[in-house]
Amino acid sequence: MAEARRYGQLKIMERAGEIADLELQPVYPLVVAGIKIGKYIGDFRYVEMRKGAAVARVVEDCKGVRTPVYRLKKKLVEALYPGVKIVEVSA
C-alpha cells in the first residue's frame, strides 16, 4: 500500500515537471569480481528536475523494515554503481 501511495505522489510530481523519466522496479545486478551474487530491485527510479534542468538521478525504496539483507544490498549497489544513492521512504 505504501508503494502504491508513493507511486501516486510521484506521478503527480512528474506531471508537474518536478521529476522526469519515472521507472518502476529498476534492477541492479550485483556482480563482484565477475561473480553474480544477486540483484537489487528498487521501487522507483527518476530524474529530479529543477527549473527544467536535470539535477540528479534518484533511486527510491519504500521501507517498513530495514532487514540485514536489504542493508547489505544497498551498500553493494552504492559501491558498485558510482553516482547511485538509494533514498529510503518510510512506509
Backbone bond lengths (Angstrom), bond angles and torsions (degrees), N, CA, C in turn:
res aa  C-N    CA-C-N  psi(-1)  N-CA   C-N-CA  omega(-1)  CA-C   N-CA-C  phi
1 M - - - 1.454 - - 1.528 111.57 -
2 A 1.342 116.74 -38.56 1.463 119.94 -179.31 1.528 110.05 -64.24
3 E 1.332 116.58 -40.17 1.467 120.29 178.58 1.528 110.63 -63.49
4 A 1.317 117.42 -41.41 1.470 121.37 -179.43 1.530 110.24 -63.78
5 R 1.332 116.76 -41.85 1.466 120.49 177.98 1.532 110.49 -63.63
6 R 1.321 115.10 -44.71 1.465 119.28 -178.99 1.529 110.66 -64.92
7 Y 1.321 116.97 -38.23 1.466 120.50 177.93 1.530 110.04 -59.99
8 G 1.321 116.97 -42.85 1.460 121.16 177.36 1.518 111.82 -60.26
9 Q 1.333 116.64 -42.54 1.457 121.03 178.29 1.526 110.73 -63.70
10 L 1.336 116.61 -43.36 1.460 120.63 -178.61 1.527 111.71 -66.46
11 K 1.335 117.63 -35.83 1.470 120.46 177.32 1.532 110.60 -63.95
12 I 1.329 116.83 -39.77 1.473 120.91 176.59 1.532 109.67 -63.88
13 M 1.320 116.99 -43.16 1.462 121.29 178.83 1.539 111.13 -63.63
14 E 1.319 116.25 -36.17 1.464 120.36 179.12 1.537 110.39 -67.05
15 R 1.339 116.55 -43.99 1.468 120.34 177.78 1.530 111.78 -63.06
16 A 1.329 116.81 -32.14 1.462 121.68 -179.78 1.533 112.33 -81.06
17 G 1.336 117.00 -7.11 1.465 120.45 179.14 1.515 114.39 84.54
18 E 1.335 117.16 9.48 1.460 120.45 179.46 1.523 111.57 -77.21
19 I 1.338 117.01 -29.10 1.458 122.48 176.05 1.527 108.02 -135.24
20 A 1.337 115.95 164.82 1.465 121.30 178.25 1.524 109.19 -142.72
21 D 1.334 115.66 164.27 1.479 122.58 174.76 1.528 113.39 55.48
22 L 1.314 117.19 44.96 1.459 121.77 179.65 1.526 109.97 -64.48
23 E 1.332 115.93 126.60 1.467 122.60 178.15 1.527 109.02 -123.57
24 L 1.323 115.82 148.92 1.462 121.83 176.24 1.516 109.79 -104.54
25 Q 1.300 116.26 138.95 1.457 125.69 174.41 1.532 114.16 48.80
26 P 1.341 117.37 61.32 1.465 119.31 175.14 1.526 110.21 -68.01
27 V 1.324 116.08 141.57 1.463 121.78 -176.97 1.525 109.42 -108.36
28 Y 1.323 115.81 133.71 1.455 123.17 175.47 1.528 108.53 -121.67
29 P 1.346 118.38 109.22 1.470 119.87 176.01 1.531 109.62 -65.53
30 L 1.305 116.49 139.00 1.465 121.71 178.73 1.526 107.73 -104.98
31 V 1.325 116.05 97.59 1.455 123.13 -176.86 1.520 108.26 -119.09
32 V 1.339 116.21 121.89 1.456 122.18 -179.48 1.521 108.16 -123.23
33 A 1.324 116.66 124.65 1.466 123.06 -179.80 1.530 110.91 53.41
34 G 1.322 115.98 39.26 1.459 120.78 178.08 1.518 115.56 78.76
35 I 1.326 116.76 3.59 1.467 121.16 -178.60 1.524 108.77 -110.93
36 K 1.340 115.56 123.78 1.459 119.47 177.85 1.527 108.53 -77.32
37 I 1.327 114.97 120.65 1.463 118.93 -178.27 1.522 112.35 -108.69
38 G 1.316 116.89 -4.08 1.461 120.04 178.35 1.511 110.50 155.37
39 K 1.331 114.83 -162.31 1.459 120.46 176.84 1.517 108.64 -150.24
40 Y 1.322 113.63 153.99 1.456 120.26 175.62 1.521 106.65 -113.10
41 I 1.316 116.89 132.38 1.459 122.19 176.45 1.519 107.44 -117.56
42 G 1.331 115.04 112.80 1.460 120.11 177.88 1.517 109.96 -79.83
43 D 1.300 116.93 174.56 1.458 121.00 176.87 1.526 111.04 -88.30
44 F 1.347 116.45 -44.05 1.464 121.08 -177.47 1.523 109.93 -145.05
45 R 1.332 114.78 153.09 1.466 121.30 170.80 1.529 106.64 -140.28
46 Y 1.336 116.01 137.20 1.460 120.08 -179.79 1.523 109.30 -157.30
47 V 1.324 115.04 170.13 1.457 121.73 176.60 1.525 107.67 -105.06
48 E 1.322 115.92 124.91 1.463 120.83 177.33 1.530 108.02 -79.28
49 M 1.318 115.85 134.36 1.466 121.66 -176.61 1.530 110.13 -117.18
50 R 1.338 115.68 143.53 1.464 121.70 171.98 1.514 107.68 -138.90
51 K 1.317 115.33 122.79 1.470 121.99 -179.53 1.529 111.43 53.97
52 G 1.333 116.40 39.02 1.451 121.84 176.19 1.514 115.33 80.16
53 A 1.328 118.11 2.62 1.459 121.79 -179.71 1.527 110.31 -115.11
54 A 1.330 115.14 142.80 1.467 120.69 178.11 1.527 109.10 -68.43
55 V 1.332 115.02 132.77 1.457 120.60 -179.49 1.520 110.87 -107.62
56 A 1.336 116.98 -46.85 1.459 120.58 -176.53 1.520 110.36 -159.88
57 R 1.338 115.39 152.09 1.459 120.89 171.83 1.520 106.07 -92.71
58 V 1.320 115.66 130.37 1.463 121.66 -175.14 1.527 109.82 -119.39
59 V 1.335 115.84 135.27 1.461 122.34 171.69 1.525 105.71 -113.23
60 E 1.334 115.88 126.00 1.473 120.54 -178.76 1.520 110.36 -113.57
61 D 1.317 114.22 146.77 1.451 121.29 174.14 1.522 107.83 -135.11
62 C 1.337 117.19 120.60 1.469 121.65 175.52 1.518 107.46 -79.55
63 K 1.311 116.64 121.00 1.460 120.33 -175.06 1.512 111.69 -125.70
64 G 1.311 114.11 132.53 1.449 121.19 170.07 1.515 107.85 -97.85
65 V 1.346 115.49 -45.88 1.459 122.63 -179.05 1.525 108.03 -130.80
66 R 1.324 116.77 131.50 1.463 121.59 177.55 1.522 108.33 -93.65
67 T 1.330 116.07 94.71 1.464 120.93 -178.46 1.527 110.07 -73.57
68 P 1.342 116.98 160.82 1.471 119.75 176.43 1.539 112.18 -58.75
69 V 1.318 117.68 -37.43 1.469 121.00 179.09 1.527 109.74 -65.07
70 Y 1.323 117.53 -43.89 1.465 120.67 178.07 1.522 110.69 -60.68
71 R 1.337 117.43 -46.17 1.470 120.64 -178.50 1.533 110.96 -60.18
72 L 1.331 116.97 -39.95 1.462 121.26 178.20 1.529 110.95 -65.98
73 K 1.329 117.37 -46.28 1.459 120.63 -179.98 1.525 111.18 -62.79
74 K 1.310 117.19 -38.92 1.468 121.02 178.31 1.521 110.21 -60.52
75 K 1.323 117.07 -45.99 1.463 121.01 179.12 1.524 111.07 -63.30
76 L 1.335 116.73 -41.15 1.463 120.27 179.51 1.525 111.55 -63.86
77 V 1.323 117.26 -45.49 1.469 120.36 179.66 1.518 109.78 -59.62
78 E 1.313 117.17 -47.64 1.454 120.50 -177.12 1.527 112.07 -66.99
79 A 1.341 117.97 -27.19 1.467 121.46 177.21 1.535 111.27 -81.10
80 L 1.329 116.91 -39.14 1.465 120.83 -176.04 1.522 113.69 -81.56
81 Y 1.334 117.66 -24.86 1.460 122.26 -176.70 1.532 109.62 -120.94
82 P 1.351 116.60 86.15 1.465 119.06 -180.00 1.534 110.91 -54.85
83 G 1.289 115.91 138.05 1.450 120.95 -179.63 1.518 114.02 91.51
84 V 1.334 117.87 -11.85 1.456 121.11 177.73 1.525 108.75 -92.65
85 K 1.303 115.24 123.12 1.467 121.83 176.31 1.522 106.75 -125.89
86 I 1.320 116.56 123.06 1.462 121.25 -179.64 1.521 108.76 -86.50
87 V 1.321 115.49 125.44 1.464 122.34 178.13 1.521 107.69 -100.46
88 E 1.308 116.62 126.23 1.461 120.94 179.80 1.522 109.34 -94.60
89 V 1.332 114.63 129.78 1.464 121.58 177.74 1.518 106.76 -112.23
90 S 1.312 117.71 128.08 1.468 121.73 -177.71 1.512 110.95 -67.72
91 A 1.338 114.74 141.05 1.456 121.05 -179.88 1.455 111.36 -75.44
